[in-house]
Amino acid sequence: MKRRSKAGALIITLAMFISFCLAPVAMAAGSSTGDSVTGEYLESLMKMAQQEYNYEITQPELTRGAVKGIFKSMDDYTEFFTTEEARQFMETVGGSYSGIGVVLSQMEKFVVVTRVFSSSPAETTGIMIGDKIAAVNSKDVIGASVDEVSSLIRGEEDTQVNIGVLRENSLHNFTVTRKAIKINPISYEIRDGIAYISIDTFNSNTYDYWGDAQNAVDEAGVKRIILDLRNNTGGEVDQAIAVARQLVPEGVISTLEFRNPDLKDTVYKSYLQESPYQLVVLVNGMTASASEILAGAIQDTHAGTLVGSKTFGKARVQSVMPVLSPEGYQKYGQKSGQVNVYNLKLSDQIKLTDEDVLGLVKITTGTYTTPAGRMIDGQGLTPDETIADPEIKNGVYINSIVKLTQTVKPGLNAEGLDVYNAEKILKLIGYDIDTPDMKLDNKTFAAIQKFQSEQGLYAYGVLDFTTQQALNQQYYKVLPEIDRQYGRALEILQSN
């Protein structure tokens, strides 16, 4: 298979990527005497660094360091990425990567599979939720971090990775062929006639998966929705706008304004005659950026009620653009004075190489306002009803619990995520449980027996389907009491 250069792959990815706003910013090199002096000064600084520094450092390393420093001197949201850092950033925001299709979490010394995507390479080869990653390509990863394990598992599409997992105290080995994976940032469930929809982030897939959730809600005839935007730090503006157009009545959603006169201000609008749902939106201090665009539009248009704590307050919008290296600038940018690849008029025959592209710049280019013209940067959105964030109870954070799957029946000494979540529910409601650890040990076994007895079930300590269902019901019973933001949302919708 012919391999594409890293720089070329980055440019193609960026060309397909809808950035945080709509257009790149021109970065023209000046020709004044002051600019010339500045250039000579920087060159002298680099020469001094190479002469005086006790260790080896290359000119490209110095150049990248200088560029990082330039953009780091701006606001907290502007930064320079090397080509490798840029690819990781694009995977995060773009919502796709080449891998096996799992979500990993740190649990003590193990990295554990907490989700397996449907029809993914991991699922088709037999990797299961609850598997503990022990080795990747024969490298022992027990004690490694999630980031370390993830970087080993990911790789080029159609290449293979060998993964060893611990399951029920036995080692299982799987050879998995990496494929392109789409990240689904949306989870949803219909609970007693009310839809609960959570959006983790606004990546490139958000609106597609939103459609699945909305279709399920509409097919069920549900008109009441709790939309959870807590801990959603933002993402792509266009994705947030697309979701807003399904919820916000006709009129302005947000106005995006640029300082650069070459960039046209944008007014995003909804075309719905009226909002089709009764809506409560949950927000907190980590609801930011694109999430605040959606929440602010819902609040200003009275399409729903905001419940929770004050949002983060980020009304600044970033654009992303690849920049030429000094070598690339000499070949392609010097004539026009451009280092921004997007501003170059390159013919289709010109393929940029790794040496031509220094990296990617994410830079603040504009700000947005809400439909009512509010500028919330540094201020945040104040909810219509301010309610404190849920606290940890009995050592358990209630929103970390995942509903038991009712797919297996773990017994004594069994391990898995259903055991882990059962332990958290039992501990939350007051049973004597050690720190949840995925293992159904003697103490957990005794707690399950006691729970079964008190629920009028056969008390034999096995986490059977009936017991799992009863534990799920207990979770939903205490959820509104402990998570008062969610509980208030229920009260608002149930009273309508």
N, C-alpha and C positions, 0 to 999 in steps of 0.2 A: 504494500500500500504506500502510495506516495505521500510523504508527510508535508504538511503546510508549515511555513515558518511561524514561529510564535507571534511575531509582530503582525504578519498577515492575518492570522486567525483573530487577533485582537481587533484589528480594523474591521474585519467582516462582522464580528460580533457586535461591535459598536454601531456599525451601519444599520443593523437590524434592531438595535436597542432603542427604545423610547426613553430618552433621558429624563431627569427630574423636571426639566422644562422642555422648551421646544427647539432651541437653536443654540449653536455654539457661539462663543464670543471671539471676535477678531483680536489677534495678538500681534500687532504690527511692531516691528523693530524701528525705533526712531533713528534719526540721523543727526541730531543736534550735537554740539560740542560736548554738552553735559553727558549725553548718552555715551559718547566715545570715551570720555574720561572714566565713566563708570565701568565700561567694558574693560579698559586697561587696568583699572583698579582691581576688578574681580580676577582678571588673569594673573595679576601680580600676587594676589592673595593665594591663589591656587599654587603658583610656583613656589611661594614661600612655604606652604604646607608640605609640598613634596620634598623640599630641601631640608626642612627642619624636623619633620615627623620621624620618629625613631623606627617606625615599622613601615612595611610596604603598603602603599595605597596607589591605585591606578587613577589615571585621568578620568575614565568613566565613573569611577566611584566618587571622586571629588565633584564631578558635574552633577550627579544625582543628588549628592548631599547638598550642594548649593541650591539646586532647584527645590528640594524639599524645604529648605530653610526659607526660601522666598514665599512659598505658599503657606507655610506654617505661621508666618508673621501676620496672616489675615485672620478671619474669624475661625471659630472652632470647627466649622463645617467644610472649610476649604483645605484640600490636601493633595499632595502628589503621590501617585502610586507607581512603583516599578511595574514592568510588564507582568511579572508573576503576581504581584499584589493586585494589579488591575484585573487579572483573570479571576482571582478569588472574589474581588468586589463585584464583578459582573455576574458571577454565579449567584451571589447572595441577592442582588437586586433583580437580576434577570429571572431568578426562580428556576434555573435548570443547571445541570452539571452532568459530568460523565462519572457514573459510579454504579452501585448495586441496588440502591433504592431502600435505604433504611434510615431511621432516625436513631441516634445514639445518645445515651445519657450516662453521666458519671454516677456510680453507686459504689462508694467506698473505693477499694482498689481496682474495681472492674469497670470497663466500659461495656454497657449493656444495650442490647437492641430493644428499644421501646416502641418502635413502630416499623412495620414492613409494608411498603407501598404495594397496592394491588397490581398484579401482573408484572412486577419488577423482577430483575434477575435474581434478587435474593429470595423472593417468594417461590419462583419456579425451581430453584435449586434446593429449597428446603430449610433455609434459615428462618428461625421463628422468633417471635416476641419473647423476651426474657433470656435469650442466648447471651452468654458472657463472652466477649471477644478475648481469646487467649493468645492468638498468634495471627500475624498477617505475613504471608510469604515466608513462613518459617521463623519470623522474628517474634520473640516473646514480647507481648504488649501488656501483660498484667502489671498494673501500676502506672501505665501510661495515661495521658490525658485524652479527652475526647478529640481535641484538635490533632494530636499526634496520630491517633488511630485513624481518624477521618482522612488525613493527608496520605496515609499509606494505602487506604482502601480505594481512594479515588485515583483515576488515571485515564488514559486515552480510551475512547470508545473502541469496542471490539477487542480489547486486550483482556487478559485473564488475571485474576488475583485469587490466591489460595487463602482461605480464612478458616482458622481453627476456633471452635466455640466450645465452651463448657455448658453442658446441659444435663441436669440430673447427675452431676458429679462425673459424667463421662465426657471424653473429648471427641468431638465430631469435626471432620474436615470437609470443606466444600470448595470446589473450584468454580468460581463465578466469572462469567463474561460481562465486563462492564458495558453499560448502555447509557444512552441519554436519558436523564431522569428529570421529570417535571415535579417541582415542589408545590404541593397543595397547601395554601396558607389558611384554608377555611375548614372549620368543623361546624356541624349543625345537628340539631336534634329537636324533635317536637315532643314537648312535655305537657300533657294535659291541655291540649289545645293552644299552647303558646310555643312559638318557635324560638329556639335559642341559637343564634348564629355568632360564632367568634371568628374574627379576622386577625390573624397573627401579624401580617405584614402586607404591604401593597407591592407584591412583586409582579412580574410580567404575566403571571397566570391567574392573578386574583379574580379578574372579571369573569374569566371562563368558568372557574370553579364557583364563583358567586351564582352564575346561571344555574348550576346544578342544585345549589341550595334553594334558590328562589323557585325553581320549578317544583321541587319537592314540597315546599311550603304552599304553593298555589294549588298543586294537585290534591293536597290534603284539605284545601279550603280554609287554611289558617290565615287570619288577618292581623294577628297580634305577634309582634316580634321584639325580642330582647336582642339588641345588637351589641356585642361585647368588643370594645376597642381598647380595653385596658392592656397596657404593656405593648401596644402596637406603635412602634417608633416611626412609622411612615413608610416611604418607598416612592413609587412612581406616581406623580401627580395625575397622569392620564387614567391610571387604574382607579384611583379614588374618585375622580370625576365620573367615570363610567358607572361606578356603584351608586354614586349620588344621584345620577339621572334616573335610577330606578326607585328612588325614595323621596326626592325633593320635588315640590310642585314647581310649575312653570316660573321661570325667572332666573336671576343670577345665582350661580353656585359659588363662584369665587372670581376675583379679578387679579391677574398676574401682571405686575409692573416691573419694567426693566430700567436700569440706569442708562445702558448703552442705547443711543438713539437708533442704531441699526436694527435693533430688535423691537418688534411690535408688541405692545401690551396686549394681553389676551383676556377676554371676558368669557368665562365658561358659563354655559347656561343649561338649564333643564327644560324639557319640552313636555313634561307630564302635565295634564290638566289639573290633577290633584294627586296627593300622596295616597297610594293604595293600601297603606297599612297603618295600624296603631303601633307606634314605635317608641321604645325606650332605649336610650344609648348609654352604656356603661363606660365611664372614662376614669382615668387616674393620672398621676404625675408623670407616667411614662407614655401617655397618649400624646403623640407629637407629629408635627409636620403634615404629611398627607392625611393622617388620621384626623388632625385638627381641621383640615379643610372640609372633610366630610361631616365631622361633628358640628363645626361652626355653621355649616350650611343648614343642617337639620335644626339647629337651635334658632338661627335667625329667621328661618321660614316657618317656624312653628310646625315642622313636620313630625316632631317628636320631642320627648323630654330627656334632657341630659341628667344623669344621676351618677354621683361618685365624688371624686376629689378633683381639685383644680388641675388642668392639663399642663403640659410641659412649657408651651409657649415658643414654638419655632415656626415663624412665618417667612423664613428665608428659603429660597429655592435654588438648587444647584443644577448646573449643566456639567456634562462630562465630555472630555475631548482628548484625543491622543495628541502628543506633542513630539516634534522631531528631535532627534539627537543632534549634536553638533555636526556629525557626519551627514545626517539626513538633511540638515539645514543647508549645508554647503551644496548639496546636490539638487535639492528641490525647493528650498525656501528662501534662499538668499536674494534672488531676483525680486520677489514680491515682498520680502521682509516679513514673511509669515512663518511661525513655528507650529501653529495650530493646523493639524493635518486636514481638518474639515474645511479650512479656508483655501486649501491648495486645489488647483484645477489640474489634477493628474489624469493622464490618459489611462484607459483600461489596461493598456499593455504594461504599465509601470506597477511592479509589485514591490511594496516596501519590505525590507528585510529586518531582522532583529536589530541590526546596527543602525537602521534608519530611524527607529522609534525609541525614544527615551522612556516613555511610560504614559500614564494617563493622569490628567488633572481633573479633579472635581472642584468646581469653583462656584461660589455664591454669585449668581447673576441677577437675581430679582427677589421681590417680596410679593406676598399675596395678602388680600384683604377678604373678609367675609362678605356675604351678601349685603349686610347693613353697613359695610365700609369700615368695619373694625380692623385695626392693626393689632394683632395679639402677640407679636414677637416680644419675648421677655415678660409677657403678661399672662398668657394662657387663657383658656376658657374657664369661666366659673360656671359650674353645673347649675341647672335649674333647682336641683335639690342636692345640697352638699352632704355627703355621708362618708364617714371615715372608711379607709381601706380595711379589708378583713385582716384580723390578726391571727397569729399562730395559736392554735389551741391544742393542749396536750402534746406539744411538740410537732404538730402536723399543720401544714398549710393546706386549707381545704381545697383550694383551686388547683392543687397539684394532683388530686385524686382523679383517676380515670375509671370509668364504669367497668365493672367486671364483665368479661366477655362471654361467659357461659359456654365455653368451647371445650374445656378439659376439667377434670375433677381431681385436683391435687389432694394427696393424702400426706401422712406423716413423712417428713424429710424431703418432700417434693419442693421444687423451686420454680419460680416464674413470676411474671408481672401480676397475674391475678392474685397470687399469694401476697405480693408486695402491697397492692391496693386494698386487699382485704385487711391486712394488718393495719394499714393507715385508717381505714374506716373504724375498725374495732378500737384502735387506740383513741381515735377522735371521740367516740361515744362512751369512753370510760372503761374499756376492758383492759386487763393487765397484760400489756404487750411490751416487749423490749423494742428498741429502735427498729422500725421496719427494714427488712433486709432481703426480702424475696424468698426466704427459706421458711417452710412450715415446720418449725421446731416444736419441741414438747410444750413450750409455753403458749405458742400460737395454737397448737392443737387443743390445749385445754380451754383457751379462750373461745375457740370455735364451738367446742362442745357446750360451753356455758351459754353462748349466744343461741345455739340451736335449741337448747332446752327452754330458754326464756321466750323463744319465738314459737314454741309448740312443735318444733321439728324433731326428727329422729336425731338424737344427740350422739354422734359417733365420730366427730372431729374431722370428717372429710369435707372438703370445700366443694360440695356437689352443686348442681345447677339451682336447686331450690334454695340452698343457703346463699349462693351468689345473688340470686334475685332478691332475697330478703335483705342482704347487705346493700345492694343498690338502692332499695327502697329507703333504707335507713339513711343513706348518703343524701338522697333527694329530700328527705324529711328535715335533716339538720342543716342543709346547705343554705336555705333562706335565713335561718337563725344566726349562723356564723358569718356568712357573707351578706351583710345587711344591705350592701349596694344591690346585689341580685335580688334579695328579699323585697326591697322597696320597689324594684322594677316589676316584680310579680304583683305586688299590691296595686300598683297603678293600673296595670293591664287587666287585672281581675275585677277591678271596680268599674271598668268601662263596659 
